[in-house]
Amino acid sequence: QVRLAEYGGGSVQAGESLRLSCAMSGGTDGSYRMGWFRQAPGKEREGVASIVNDGGTDYAGSVKGRFTISQDNARKTLYLQMSNLKPEDTAMYYCAAQTVSYAVKYIPSLLATAFTYWGQGTHVTVSA
């Protein structure tokens, strides 16, 4: 059973930076796809960034150039470095994972249906 725990959310001013972390426990040393999603009040959950075990990444157009997804395989931790934050980035941010014990070539995905495991979320508020 894979468990994900996000932390690092908070309240910042527009233009500032924040780094989210997601600690993963359980799972295997096989192949994986990891992602960050967010959901603002009254809006649908949207994919923000994704990374796979060969290092491939994908970003939503709204965050490209401002957000960077990365991973620490040894510590089983996923990161989302967010820079030049905007009020429209305000949302609950979720970490997600899809993993199997065997070798498979995952491609990054911003679709929620591509992930099996989800964290509880961490909230980010950006004030103008």
C-alpha positions in Angstrom: 0.0 0.0 0.0 1.4 3.4 -1.0 0.9 6.3 1.3 1.5 9.9 0.3 1.8 12.9 2.6 2.1 16.4 1.4 3.6 19.3 3.3 5.0 22.8 2.8 1.8 24.7 1.9 1.1 28.1 3.4 0.2 31.7 2.7 2.5 33.9 0.6 2.3 37.2 -1.3 2.2 37.3 -5.1 5.6 37.0 -6.6 7.0 34.9 -3.8 8.1 31.3 -3.9 7.1 28.1 -2.0 8.2 24.5 -2.1 5.8 21.6 -1.6 7.0 18.2 -0.6 5.4 14.8 -0.8 6.8 11.9 1.2 5.9 8.4 -0.2 5.9 5.3 1.9 5.2 1.7 0.9 5.3 0.9 -2.8 8.1 -0.9 -4.6 11.3 -0.1 -6.4 9.7 -0.6 -9.8 8.4 1.9 -12.2 6.4 5.0 -11.2 4.6 8.1 -12.4 4.2 11.0 -9.9 2.2 14.1 -10.1 1.0 17.3 -8.5 -2.6 18.3 -8.9 -4.6 21.3 -7.5 -8.2 22.2 -6.9 -9.4 25.7 -6.3 -12.8 26.3 -4.6 -15.6 25.7 -7.2 -13.2 24.4 -9.8 -12.3 21.0 -11.0 -9.1 19.3 -10.0 -6.3 20.0 -12.6 -3.0 18.5 -13.3 -0.1 20.8 -12.5 3.1 18.8 -13.2 4.1 15.2 -13.6 7.4 13.2 -13.5 8.3 9.6 -14.3 11.1 7.4 -13.2 13.3 8.1 -16.3 13.1 11.8 -15.5 10.6 12.9 -18.1 8.3 15.7 -17.0 5.2 17.6 -18.2 3.6 20.8 -17.0 0.4 22.6 -17.3 0.7 25.6 -19.5 -0.4 27.9 -16.7 2.7 27.0 -14.6 5.3 26.2 -17.2 8.4 28.3 -16.5 7.3 29.0 -12.9 7.0 25.6 -11.3 9.5 22.8 -11.3 8.8 19.2 -10.3 11.6 17.0 -9.0 12.2 13.9 -7.0 14.7 12.5 -4.5 14.6 8.8 -5.1 16.7 7.9 -2.1 14.3 9.7 0.3 11.2 8.8 -1.8 10.2 12.4 -1.8 8.6 14.4 -4.6 8.9 18.2 -4.7 7.2 21.1 -6.4 9.1 24.3 -6.5 6.8 27.2 -7.1 8.1 30.6 -8.1 6.5 33.9 -9.0 3.3 32.7 -7.5 0.0 34.4 -8.5 -3.3 34.7 -6.8 -4.8 32.2 -9.3 -2.4 29.6 -8.0 -4.4 29.5 -4.7 -5.7 26.0 -4.3 -5.4 22.7 -2.4 -2.4 20.9 -3.9 -2.4 17.1 -4.0 0.4 14.6 -4.6 -0.4 11.5 -6.7 1.4 8.3 -7.7 1.0 5.4 -10.0 3.5 2.6 -9.4 4.1 -1.0 -10.3 6.8 -3.5 -9.3 8.0 -4.4 -12.8 9.6 -2.3 -15.5 7.2 -0.3 -17.6 7.8 2.9 -19.6 5.5 5.4 -18.1 5.0 8.8 -19.7 4.1 11.9 -17.7 0.4 12.6 -17.4 -1.7 15.5 -16.1 -4.8 13.4 -16.1 -6.1 12.3 -12.6 -7.2 9.0 -14.1 -3.6 8.1 -14.6 -2.9 7.9 -10.9 -4.0 5.4 -8.3 -2.7 6.8 -5.0 -3.4 10.3 -3.6 -2.4 12.3 -0.6 -4.7 14.4 1.6 -3.5 17.7 0.2 -1.8 20.9 1.4 -3.2 24.3 1.0 -1.6 27.2 -0.8 -2.9 30.7 -0.6 -1.4 33.5 -2.7 -2.4 37.1 -1.8 -2.2 39.9 -4.3 
